[in-house]
Amino acid sequence: MSMLHFDAELTKILQGENCRNQLPTAALVEKSLERGEGILSSTGALRVLTAPYTGRSPRDKFIVDELSVRDEVDWGNVNCSVSEKVFDKLYRKVLDHLQAQDELFVRIGIAGADPDYQLPIRIVNERAWHNMFVQQLFLRPDEETAKQTIPEFTILSAPSFKAVPDIDGTRSEAFIIVSMEKKIVLIGGTEYAGEMKKSIFSVMNHLMPKKGVLPMHCSANIGPEGDAALFFGLSGTGKTTLSAEPERSLIGDDEHGWSANGIFNFEGGCYAKCIDLCGEKEPEIFQAIRFGAVLENVVLDKKTRNPDYCRSDYTENTRVAYPIDHISNAARPSIAGHPSAVIFLTADAFGVLPPISRLTRAQAMYHFLSGYTSKLAGTERGITSPQATFSTCFGAPFLPLHPTVYAEMLGNKMLEHNTDVYLVNTGWSGGAYGTGERIALKHTRAMIRAALNGELDSAETVTDPFFGLSVPVECPGVPDHILLPRETWNDPADYDLKARELADKFRDNFKKYENVPEEIRRGGPPA
């Protein structure tokens, strides 16, 4: 199918009488309630359910194997290919499905707060609440700007259209297919809204390096003196929580770029985990859950409709989406200069990594490529003990290019801008998960505060024998013994055994990077 035909068919859909363009939040809430897509919680947030898909479906994500990107994409288990023929057939079916709906919800959004690196997006939704989700998560141009904007990518989201794998060439009824050449994202068979935001993140991860911009799966904030910081980490490590710091302004909680100008948010909102959310520990996020926010799969009390963030009846992956201006101290605009510090977050359920350590450039690139955290017992079927998880660059599912492209860019930018890098363990101390205790949030905040304020620059350190990390022996607001994990275990021999086990897992994982320079290899656990 030619590009001209693609454009003509899509234009026909967009000119239909069933299209509702750029509806404001209040109208989208009304539509969602009217159509039975969700209910209001006592906070004013819209609560929706997305079962059976309550998270991303990585096995159902594909990139079209097109000539223009064939030699660029790092094909494999993460970046799975699908033929142009499969894409073309599904595209026609999705368009027919959308055209048959009583209402469609269309919106222009922007990815990228820096005007030099913006990607205009058009989103066509079958669900009103999905359109509200993207309104909150992408940057929001005013009405006049939206009318004049020519989108570079289009998302077509049809959750009630279910593919037939034997006929449509998919793996299941769900599919997320990105055509870099035709600049279209097809999503079907899943109600989970996060697929829309993450598909555009994948697109940005493909486009931005060509412009000299490092795309990053991280949160970011800025201090009163203009000192910016980045927080990398996988789900559950505290990336959103720790960047929402009252003393610093939030730039963004999930996706950013690092250009020659500095850092900038890709998004206009936040997508925070809600499980065990507590107003005392995370007041900024707790207070952001009000009218205009979307709660996904959160249990509500049947009488009061109060959210119960401790329950996981539908999923552990309960979420809230809200515009960034729901955070009172959000930075405006969502940009900053070059970061003075980078924080790598890991929730080590083995209980052996130091709570904070300072990394050399080689260690930073090693741990960036490793992207370590832990899956906990009971969070997935069949997992009975903590399991090490490695996600390249802390965002492997969203990286179309080879991981070393991103790692080399990070290393070069760190060197150019003299950026400090710290590894912070938000996981367990005094033993592994089930025996030890999770490191207190107040202590983690104190360590990060000390790192960002320069209080650790001249601190006395010791070298961890298992991981080669430089560990401070004192930190303001933190008991000294917590800083040295071996001292928190009842039996040091048990600690040594567990530490060797995790160090071996790091080495085994890094074998796949056989072509990286020896300097980076030496940034890992010593042999």
C-alpha positions as a Python dict, from the first residue, in 0.01 Angstrom:
ca = {
    (1, 'M'): (0, 0, 0),
    (2, 'S'): (146, 337, -100),
    (3, 'M'): (196, 621, 145),
    (4, 'L'): (-51, 828, -56),
    (5, 'H'): (-318, 561, -9),
    (6, 'F'): (-239, 541, 362),
    (7, 'D'): (-289, 916, 395),
    (8, 'A'): (-611, 915, 195),
    (9, 'E'): (-772, 637, 399),
    (10, 'L'): (-674, 796, 729),
    (11, 'T'): (-792, 1141, 616),
    (12, 'K'): (-1132, 993, 535),
    (13, 'I'): (-1159, 860, 891),
    (14, 'L'): (-1052, 1191, 1046),
    (15, 'Q'): (-1312, 1385, 850),
    (16, 'G'): (-1596, 1164, 973),
    (17, 'E'): (-1886, 1305, 1173),
    (18, 'N'): (-1807, 1064, 1455),
    (19, 'C'): (-1475, 1237, 1536),
    (20, 'R'): (-1453, 1442, 1856),
    (21, 'N'): (-1148, 1664, 1833),
    (22, 'Q'): (-944, 1810, 2120),
    (23, 'L'): (-1213, 1763, 2384),
    (24, 'P'): (-1120, 1920, 2720),
    (25, 'T'): (-1076, 1713, 3034),
    (26, 'A'): (-1424, 1777, 3172),
    (27, 'A'): (-1588, 1668, 2846),
    (28, 'L'): (-1376, 1353, 2830),
    (29, 'V'): (-1470, 1265, 3187),
    (30, 'E'): (-1837, 1312, 3100),
    (31, 'K'): (-1800, 1097, 2788),
    (32, 'S'): (-1620, 825, 2983),
    (33, 'L'): (-1894, 812, 3247),
    (34, 'E'): (-2171, 828, 2988),
    (35, 'R'): (-2017, 540, 2793),
    (36, 'G'): (-1961, 326, 3104),
    (37, 'E'): (-1582, 330, 3064),
    (38, 'G'): (-1513, 422, 3426),
    (39, 'I'): (-1643, 566, 3752),
    (40, 'L'): (-1543, 861, 3966),
    (41, 'S'): (-1346, 802, 4283),
    (42, 'S'): (-1394, 1013, 4596),
    (43, 'T'): (-1083, 1211, 4498),
    (44, 'G'): (-1242, 1321, 4169),
    (45, 'A'): (-1010, 1098, 3964),
    (46, 'L'): (-1161, 872, 3699),
    (47, 'R'): (-1116, 502, 3786),
    (48, 'V'): (-1096, 254, 3496),
    (49, 'L'): (-1028, -119, 3466),
    (50, 'T'): (-814, -266, 3188),
    (51, 'A'): (-837, -644, 3242),
    (52, 'P'): (-722, -882, 3111),
    (53, 'Y'): (-423, -662, 3018),
    (54, 'T'): (-311, -475, 3331),
    (55, 'G'): (39, -401, 3205),
    (56, 'R'): (243, -386, 2888),
    (57, 'S'): (241, -689, 2660),
    (58, 'P'): (602, -708, 2533),
    (59, 'R'): (547, -1031, 2336),
    (60, 'D'): (285, -850, 2128),
    (61, 'K'): (502, -552, 2034),
    (62, 'F'): (652, -538, 1684),
    (63, 'I'): (846, -307, 1453),
    (64, 'V'): (771, -331, 1083),
    (65, 'D'): (1066, -470, 886),
    (66, 'E'): (1105, -186, 638),
    (67, 'L'): (1399, -112, 411),
    (68, 'S'): (1464, 229, 567),
    (69, 'V'): (1520, 84, 918),
    (70, 'R'): (1625, -275, 847),
    (71, 'D'): (1993, -213, 913),
    (72, 'E'): (1936, 21, 1210),
    (73, 'V'): (1712, -182, 1440),
    (74, 'D'): (1867, -423, 1691),
    (75, 'W'): (1640, -714, 1599),
    (76, 'G'): (1587, -992, 1852),
    (77, 'N'): (1362, -1092, 2141),
    (78, 'V'): (1294, -728, 2231),
    (79, 'N'): (1262, -576, 1884),
    (80, 'C'): (1054, -836, 1702),
    (81, 'S'): (990, -787, 1333),
    (82, 'V'): (667, -810, 1141),
    (83, 'S'): (629, -786, 765),
    (84, 'E'): (485, -491, 578),
    (85, 'K'): (217, -724, 444),
    (86, 'V'): (97, -810, 796),
    (87, 'F'): (98, -443, 893),
    (88, 'D'): (-93, -332, 580),
    (89, 'K'): (-370, -589, 634),
    (90, 'L'): (-412, -500, 1001),
    (91, 'Y'): (-406, -130, 919),
    (92, 'R'): (-704, -169, 685),
    (93, 'K'): (-893, -375, 943),
    (94, 'V'): (-827, -124, 1221),
    (95, 'L'): (-941, 166, 1001),
    (96, 'D'): (-1263, -19, 914),
    (97, 'H'): (-1318, -91, 1283),
    (98, 'L'): (-1264, 270, 1385),
    (99, 'Q'): (-1484, 404, 1109),
    (100, 'A'): (-1770, 187, 1236),
    (101, 'Q'): (-1761, 338, 1588),
    (102, 'D'): (-2027, 582, 1706),
    (103, 'E'): (-1758, 816, 1835),
    (104, 'L'): (-1384, 857, 1792),
    (105, 'F'): (-1166, 1083, 2005),
    (106, 'V'): (-885, 1263, 1826),
    (107, 'R'): (-608, 1471, 1976),
    (108, 'I'): (-285, 1645, 1879),
    (109, 'G'): (-8, 1606, 2136),
    (110, 'I'): (362, 1681, 2151),
    (111, 'A'): (655, 1467, 2264),
    (112, 'G'): (950, 1681, 2371),
    (113, 'A'): (950, 2002, 2577),
    (114, 'D'): (1252, 2146, 2394),
    (115, 'P'): (1117, 2318, 2078),
    (116, 'D'): (1431, 2212, 1889),
    (117, 'Y'): (1346, 1842, 1931),
    (118, 'Q'): (969, 1811, 1936),
    (119, 'L'): (766, 1531, 1777),
    (120, 'P'): (404, 1627, 1698),
    (121, 'I'): (166, 1330, 1741),
    (122, 'R'): (-193, 1261, 1643),
    (123, 'I'): (-382, 1008, 1855),
    (124, 'V'): (-708, 848, 1741),
    (125, 'N'): (-888, 667, 2022),
    (126, 'E'): (-1186, 437, 2043),
    (127, 'R'): (-1214, 509, 2417),
    (128, 'A'): (-1277, 852, 2567),
    (129, 'W'): (-1065, 772, 2873),
    (130, 'H'): (-773, 672, 2651),
    (131, 'N'): (-792, 1015, 2489),
    (132, 'M'): (-794, 1169, 2834),
    (133, 'F'): (-488, 960, 2925),
    (134, 'V'): (-285, 1085, 2628),
    (135, 'Q'): (-406, 1439, 2692),
    (136, 'Q'): (-247, 1419, 3037),
    (137, 'L'): (67, 1225, 2941),
    (138, 'F'): (179, 1414, 2631),
    (139, 'L'): (250, 1785, 2610),
    (140, 'R'): (-66, 1984, 2541),
    (141, 'P'): (-59, 2251, 2268),
    (142, 'D'): (-326, 2521, 2289),
    (143, 'E'): (-624, 2498, 2056),
    (144, 'E'): (-485, 2732, 1792),
    (145, 'T'): (-145, 2562, 1789),
    (146, 'A'): (-309, 2220, 1763),
    (147, 'K'): (-502, 2333, 1453),
    (148, 'Q'): (-181, 2446, 1283),
    (149, 'T'): (29, 2145, 1385),
    (150, 'I'): (112, 1881, 1125),
    (151, 'P'): (160, 1551, 1310),
    (152, 'E'): (465, 1343, 1227),
    (153, 'F'): (334, 1023, 1386),
    (154, 'T'): (-18, 886, 1432),
    (155, 'I'): (-138, 639, 1695),
    (156, 'L'): (-447, 438, 1608),
    (157, 'S'): (-583, 275, 1924),
    (158, 'A'): (-862, 19, 1887),
    (159, 'P'): (-876, -188, 2208),
    (160, 'S'): (-1198, -371, 2120),
    (161, 'F'): (-1052, -492, 1788),
    (162, 'K'): (-900, -832, 1858),
    (163, 'A'): (-660, -989, 1613),
    (164, 'V'): (-683, -1353, 1507),
    (165, 'P'): (-322, -1477, 1519),
    (166, 'D'): (-358, -1748, 1254),
    (167, 'I'): (-509, -1496, 1013),
    (168, 'D'): (-345, -1168, 1113),
    (169, 'G'): (9, -1286, 1180),
    (170, 'T'): (17, -1177, 1545),
    (171, 'R'): (99, -1376, 1859),
    (172, 'S'): (-229, -1307, 2035),
    (173, 'E'): (-540, -1093, 2010),
    (174, 'A'): (-332, -794, 2119),
    (175, 'F'): (-79, -610, 1904),
    (176, 'I'): (136, -299, 1921),
    (177, 'I'): (301, -240, 1584),
    (178, 'V'): (524, 55, 1495),
    (179, 'S'): (591, 148, 1134),
    (180, 'M'): (885, 389, 1135),
    (181, 'E'): (850, 441, 760),
    (182, 'K'): (476, 508, 746),
    (183, 'K'): (493, 684, 1084),
    (184, 'I'): (197, 495, 1228),
    (185, 'V'): (148, 303, 1553),
    (186, 'L'): (-128, 39, 1551),
    (187, 'I'): (-262, -75, 1889),
    (188, 'G'): (-540, -327, 1928),
    (189, 'G'): (-676, -594, 2161),
    (190, 'T'): (-555, -429, 2484),
    (191, 'E'): (-712, -164, 2706),
    (192, 'Y'): (-386, -89, 2885),
    (193, 'A'): (-318, 280, 2814),
    (194, 'G'): (53, 264, 2885),
    (195, 'E'): (110, 105, 2543),
    (196, 'M'): (42, 443, 2380),
    (197, 'K'): (298, 639, 2578),
    (198, 'K'): (563, 367, 2557),
    (199, 'S'): (520, 322, 2181),
    (200, 'I'): (604, 689, 2130),
    (201, 'F'): (898, 653, 2369),
    (202, 'S'): (1027, 374, 2141),
    (203, 'V'): (987, 607, 1843),
    (204, 'M'): (1181, 881, 2025),
    (205, 'N'): (1452, 629, 2113),
    (206, 'H'): (1489, 563, 1741),
    (207, 'L'): (1479, 923, 1620),
    (208, 'M'): (1662, 1123, 1887),
    (209, 'P'): (2014, 970, 1865),
    (210, 'K'): (2026, 1077, 1499),
    (211, 'K'): (1989, 1434, 1626),
    (212, 'G'): (2259, 1399, 1889),
    (213, 'V'): (2005, 1357, 2171),
    (214, 'L'): (2034, 1076, 2427),
    (215, 'P'): (1681, 946, 2500),
    (216, 'M'): (1653, 822, 2858),
    (217, 'H'): (1411, 617, 3067),
    (218, 'C'): (1452, 830, 3377),
    (219, 'S'): (1293, 1094, 3596),
    (220, 'A'): (1447, 1437, 3649),
    (221, 'N'): (1433, 1728, 3889),
    (222, 'I'): (1613, 2055, 3949),
    (223, 'G'): (1732, 2229, 4266),
    (224, 'P'): (1697, 2596, 4364),
    (225, 'E'): (2047, 2667, 4232),
    (226, 'G'): (1964, 2522, 3890),
    (227, 'D'): (2141, 2191, 3958),
    (228, 'A'): (1959, 1919, 3762),
    (229, 'A'): (1959, 1548, 3846),
    (230, 'L'): (1851, 1235, 3658),
    (231, 'F'): (1705, 921, 3820),
    (232, 'F'): (1728, 596, 3623),
    (233, 'G'): (1553, 284, 3747),
    (234, 'L'): (1318, 2, 3656),
    (235, 'S'): (964, -33, 3790),
    (236, 'G'): (953, -52, 4169),
    (237, 'T'): (1290, 112, 4235),
    (238, 'G'): (1146, 451, 4338),
    (239, 'K'): (1215, 656, 4026),
    (240, 'T'): (890, 853, 4042),
    (241, 'T'): (883, 875, 4422),
    (242, 'L'): (1239, 1000, 4468),
    (243, 'S'): (1221, 1261, 4193),
    (244, 'A'): (907, 1412, 4351),
    (245, 'E'): (1111, 1591, 4618),
    (246, 'P'): (953, 1896, 4791),
    (247, 'E'): (1285, 2084, 4796),
    (248, 'R'): (1339, 2043, 4421),
    (249, 'S'): (1121, 2111, 4116),
    (250, 'L'): (1003, 1814, 3910),
    (251, 'I'): (1100, 1819, 3543),
    (252, 'G'): (939, 1484, 3466),
    (253, 'D'): (896, 1132, 3602),
    (254, 'D'): (974, 890, 3320),
    (255, 'E'): (1111, 995, 2980),
    (256, 'H'): (1371, 1259, 2895),
    (257, 'G'): (1624, 1366, 2638),
    (258, 'W'): (1978, 1499, 2689),
    (259, 'S'): (2076, 1730, 2405),
    (260, 'A'): (2342, 1991, 2343),
    (261, 'N'): (2104, 2235, 2518),
    (262, 'G'): (2060, 2027, 2834),
    (263, 'I'): (1782, 1793, 2946),
    (264, 'F'): (1412, 1807, 2861),
    (265, 'N'): (1098, 1609, 2937),
    (266, 'F'): (941, 1408, 2656),
    (267, 'E'): (602, 1418, 2829),
    (268, 'G'): (352, 1650, 2990),
    (269, 'G'): (239, 1423, 3271),
    (270, 'C'): (327, 1146, 3514),
    (271, 'Y'): (236, 778, 3525),
    (272, 'A'): (299, 665, 3881),
    (273, 'K'): (257, 328, 4049),
    (274, 'C'): (-11, 334, 4319),
    (275, 'I'): (46, 11, 4509),
    (276, 'D'): (90, 93, 4881),
    (277, 'L'): (77, 466, 4805),
    (278, 'C'): (75, 665, 5128),
    (279, 'G'): (9, 1036, 5171),
    (280, 'E'): (261, 1062, 5454),
    (281, 'K'): (550, 914, 5255),
    (282, 'E'): (461, 1039, 4906),
    (283, 'P'): (250, 1354, 4954),
    (284, 'E'): (313, 1502, 4607),
    (285, 'I'): (182, 1196, 4422),
    (286, 'F'): (-99, 1138, 4673),
    (287, 'Q'): (-228, 1494, 4632),
    (288, 'A'): (-199, 1477, 4251),
    (289, 'I'): (-480, 1217, 4237),
    (290, 'R'): (-773, 1449, 4182),
    (291, 'F'): (-1006, 1556, 3903),
    (292, 'G'): (-820, 1520, 3574),
    (293, 'A'): (-625, 1214, 3688),
    (294, 'V'): (-692, 859, 3568),
    (295, 'L'): (-666, 569, 3813),
    (296, 'E'): (-600, 232, 3650),
    (297, 'N'): (-710, -89, 3823),
    (298, 'V'): (-721, 63, 4171),
    (299, 'V'): (-974, -87, 4415),
    (300, 'L'): (-1241, 156, 4535),
    (301, 'D'): (-1454, 113, 4846),
    (302, 'K'): (-1804, 28, 4722),
    (303, 'K'): (-1976, 284, 4945),
    (304, 'T'): (-1732, 571, 4981),
    (305, 'R'): (-1535, 517, 4657),
    (306, 'N'): (-1220, 591, 4849),
    (307, 'P'): (-918, 437, 4674),
    (308, 'D'): (-756, 149, 4863),
    (309, 'Y'): (-397, 165, 4745),
    (310, 'C'): (-293, -135, 4956),
    (311, 'R'): (-513, -379, 4766),
    (312, 'S'): (-404, -553, 4447),
    (313, 'D'): (-727, -733, 4353),
    (314, 'Y'): (-683, -654, 3984),
    (315, 'T'): (-304, -627, 3963),
    (316, 'E'): (9, -524, 4152),
    (317, 'N'): (60, -275, 3869),
    (318, 'T'): (-198, -20, 3983),
    (319, 'R'): (-130, 318, 3822),
    (320, 'V'): (-233, 682, 3812),
    (321, 'A'): (-187, 920, 3519),
    (322, 'Y'): (-201, 1294, 3583),
    (323, 'P'): (-75, 1615, 3419),
    (324, 'I'): (256, 1733, 3559),
    (325, 'D'): (101, 2056, 3684),
    (326, 'H'): (-83, 1846, 3945),
    (327, 'I'): (259, 1847, 4115),
    (328, 'S'): (275, 2183, 4292),
    (329, 'N'): (647, 2235, 4237),
    (330, 'A'): (669, 2115, 3877),
    (331, 'A'): (927, 2300, 3668),
    (332, 'R'): (793, 2524, 3393),
    (333, 'P'): (893, 2470, 3119),
    (334, 'S'): (1005, 2107, 3163),
    (335, 'I'): (1365, 2173, 3065),
    (336, 'A'): (1696, 2230, 3245),
    (337, 'G'): (2067, 2261, 3181),
    (338, 'H'): (2309, 1972, 3181),
    (339, 'P'): (2270, 1747, 3489),
    (340, 'S'): (2527, 1771, 3764),
    (341, 'A'): (2436, 1425, 3894),
    (342, 'V'): (2293, 1097, 3769),
    (343, 'I'): (2137, 845, 4009),
    (344, 'F'): (2101, 478, 3913),
    (345, 'L'): (1830, 318, 4128),
    (346, 'T'): (1813, -53, 4200),
    (347, 'A'): (1587, -245, 4440),
    (348, 'D'): (1827, -521, 4539),
    (349, 'A'): (1623, -798, 4700),
    (350, 'F'): (1942, -994, 4772),
    (351, 'G'): (2026, -729, 5033),
    (352, 'V'): (2394, -702, 4941),
    (353, 'L'): (2445, -386, 4734),
    (354, 'P'): (2547, -73, 4929),
    (355, 'P'): (2266, 180, 4985),
    (356, 'I'): (2478, 439, 4799),
    (357, 'S'): (2808, 429, 4612),
    (358, 'R'): (2989, 662, 4377),
    (359, 'L'): (3072, 530, 4030),
    (360, 'T'): (3363, 594, 3800),
    (361, 'R'): (3286, 658, 3432),
    (362, 'A'): (3361, 292, 3348),
    (363, 'Q'): (3142, 168, 3634),
    (364, 'A'): (2863, 402, 3526),
    (365, 'M'): (2863, 264, 3172),
    (366, 'Y'): (2882, -94, 3306),
    (367, 'H'): (2582, -47, 3537),
    (368, 'F'): (2392, 146, 3269),
    (369, 'L'): (2432, -145, 3028),
    (370, 'S'): (2344, -390, 3307),
    (371, 'G'): (2028, -212, 3432),
    (372, 'Y'): (1993, -434, 3739),
    (373, 'T'): (1704, -473, 3983),
    (374, 'S'): (1517, -767, 4140),
    (375, 'K'): (1188, -941, 4083),
    (376, 'L'): (1039, -1034, 4418),
    (377, 'A'): (889, -1361, 4537),
    (378, 'G'): (515, -1370, 4481),
    (379, 'T'): (494, -1088, 4228),
    (380, 'E'): (485, -1331, 3937),
    (381, 'R'): (364, -1687, 3917),
    (382, 'G'): (646, -1936, 3974),
    (383, 'I'): (882, -1690, 4144),
    (384, 'T'): (949, -1822, 4495),
    (385, 'S'): (1271, -1634, 4570),
    (386, 'P'): (1425, -1304, 4455),
    (387, 'Q'): (1542, -1312, 4095),
    (388, 'A'): (1798, -1079, 3939),
    (389, 'T'): (1658, -883, 3645),
    (390, 'F'): (1876, -698, 3396),
    (391, 'S'): (1718, -446, 3158),
    (392, 'T'): (1973, -274, 2934),
    (393, 'C'): (1998, 103, 2989),
    (394, 'F'): (1714, 67, 3242),
    (395, 'G'): (1473, 50, 2948),
    (396, 'A'): (1547, -246, 2718),
    (397, 'P'): (1188, -291, 2592),
    (398, 'F'): (1196, 57, 2437),
    (399, 'L'): (1537, 61, 2264),
    (400, 'P'): (1519, 2, 1887),
    (401, 'L'): (1893, 62, 1838),
    (402, 'H'): (2180, -143, 1978),
    (403, 'P'): (2230, -72, 2352),
    (404, 'T'): (2589, 41, 2305),
    (405, 'V'): (2464, 340, 2102),
    (406, 'Y'): (2291, 476, 2412),
    (407, 'A'): (2569, 373, 2652),
    (408, 'E'): (2838, 548, 2449),
    (409, 'M'): (2626, 863, 2430),
    (410, 'L'): (2581, 861, 2807),
    (411, 'G'): (2953, 810, 2868),
    (412, 'N'): (3044, 1095, 2635),
    (413, 'K'): (2793, 1336, 2789),
    (414, 'M'): (2906, 1249, 3143),
    (415, 'L'): (3265, 1320, 3044),
    (416, 'E'): (3182, 1642, 2859),
    (417, 'H'): (2975, 1789, 3142),
    (418, 'N'): (3165, 1642, 3441),
    (419, 'T'): (2855, 1466, 3571),
    (420, 'D'): (2872, 1264, 3895),
    (421, 'V'): (2707, 921, 3898),
    (422, 'Y'): (2579, 730, 4202),
    (423, 'L'): (2432, 382, 4239),
    (424, 'V'): (2154, 383, 4502),
    (425, 'N'): (2002, 65, 4640),
    (426, 'T'): (1639, 117, 4747),
    (427, 'G'): (1598, -253, 4824),
    (428, 'W'): (1684, -462, 5126),
    (429, 'S'): (1932, -445, 5412),
    (430, 'G'): (2016, -688, 5693),
    (431, 'G'): (1928, -986, 5478),
    (432, 'A'): (1752, -1078, 5158),
    (433, 'Y'): (1384, -1015, 5089),
    (434, 'G'): (1182, -1207, 5348),
    (435, 'T'): (1457, -1182, 5612),
    (436, 'G'): (1594, -829, 5599),
    (437, 'E'): (1406, -501, 5586),
    (438, 'R'): (1359, -255, 5304),
    (439, 'I'): (1585, 48, 5337),
    (440, 'A'): (1379, 330, 5485),
    (441, 'L'): (1263, 591, 5234),
    (442, 'K'): (1377, 870, 5468),
    (443, 'H'): (1731, 727, 5465),
    (444, 'T'): (1733, 695, 5086),
    (445, 'R'): (1613, 1054, 5053),
    (446, 'A'): (1889, 1167, 5292),
    (447, 'M'): (2156, 987, 5089),
    (448, 'I'): (2035, 1133, 4761),
    (449, 'R'): (2010, 1478, 4916),
    (450, 'A'): (2369, 1451, 5036),
    (451, 'A'): (2486, 1337, 4693),
    (452, 'L'): (2311, 1624, 4514),
    (453, 'N'): (2427, 1883, 4769),
    (454, 'G'): (2790, 1780, 4730),
    (455, 'E'): (2816, 1653, 5088),
    (456, 'L'): (2959, 1320, 4967),
    (457, 'D'): (3224, 1475, 4741),
    (458, 'S'): (3494, 1460, 5003),
    (459, 'A'): (3348, 1184, 5223),
    (460, 'E'): (3575, 901, 5336),
    (461, 'T'): (3503, 585, 5136),
    (462, 'V'): (3585, 216, 5137),
    (463, 'T'): (3591, -17, 4836),
    (464, 'D'): (3331, -293, 4833),
    (465, 'P'): (3527, -618, 4775),
    (466, 'F'): (3253, -793, 4578),
    (467, 'F'): (3141, -514, 4343),
    (468, 'G'): (3438, -275, 4343),
    (469, 'L'): (3215, 17, 4442),
    (470, 'S'): (3328, 326, 4633),
    (471, 'V'): (3109, 339, 4945),
    (472, 'P'): (3094, 639, 5184),
    (473, 'V'): (3130, 547, 5551),
    (474, 'E'): (2932, 852, 5671),
    (475, 'C'): (2628, 1038, 5538),
    (476, 'P'): (2422, 1309, 5711),
    (477, 'G'): (2092, 1172, 5840),
    (478, 'V'): (2184, 805, 5791),
    (479, 'P'): (2308, 562, 6061),
    (480, 'D'): (2666, 465, 5974),
    (481, 'H'): (2612, 87, 5990),
    (482, 'I'): (2342, 102, 5719),
    (483, 'L'): (2596, 229, 5466),
    (484, 'L'): (2799, -94, 5484),
    (485, 'P'): (2555, -377, 5409),
    (486, 'R'): (2775, -656, 5545),
    (487, 'E'): (2749, -499, 5892),
    (488, 'T'): (2368, -521, 5884),
    (489, 'W'): (2359, -901, 5842),
    (490, 'N'): (2349, -1128, 6148),
    (491, 'D'): (2593, -1371, 5984),
    (492, 'P'): (2863, -1206, 5767),
    (493, 'A'): (2933, -1544, 5601),
    (494, 'D'): (2576, -1551, 5472),
    (495, 'Y'): (2626, -1202, 5332),
    (496, 'D'): (2947, -1308, 5157),
    (497, 'L'): (2771, -1604, 4995),
    (498, 'K'): (2483, -1391, 4869),
    (499, 'A'): (2713, -1114, 4747),
    (500, 'R'): (2921, -1362, 4543),
    (501, 'E'): (2600, -1503, 4397),
    (502, 'L'): (2481, -1162, 4277),
    (503, 'A'): (2828, -1065, 4147),
    (504, 'D'): (2831, -1384, 3939),
    (505, 'K'): (2491, -1292, 3794),
    (506, 'F'): (2629, -954, 3687),
    (507, 'R'): (2922, -1124, 3513),
    (508, 'D'): (2701, -1381, 3341),
    (509, 'N'): (2464, -1112, 3214),
    (510, 'F'): (2749, -900, 3080),
    (511, 'K'): (2883, -1181, 2861),
    (512, 'K'): (2643, -1068, 2587),
    (513, 'Y'): (2843, -744, 2555),
    (514, 'E'): (3153, -913, 2422),
    (515, 'N'): (3245, -619, 2197),
    (516, 'V'): (3246, -342, 2458),
    (517, 'P'): (3585, -190, 2549),
    (518, 'E'): (3785, -361, 2824),
    (519, 'E'): (3769, -41, 3030),
    (520, 'I'): (3390, -81, 3066),
    (521, 'R'): (3424, -451, 3153),
    (522, 'R'): (3653, -355, 3439),
    (523, 'G'): (3370, -139, 3574),
    (524, 'G'): (3190, -453, 3691),
    (525, 'P'): (3250, -681, 3992),
    (526, 'P'): (3621, -771, 4015),
    (527, 'A'): (3710, -1124, 3912),
}
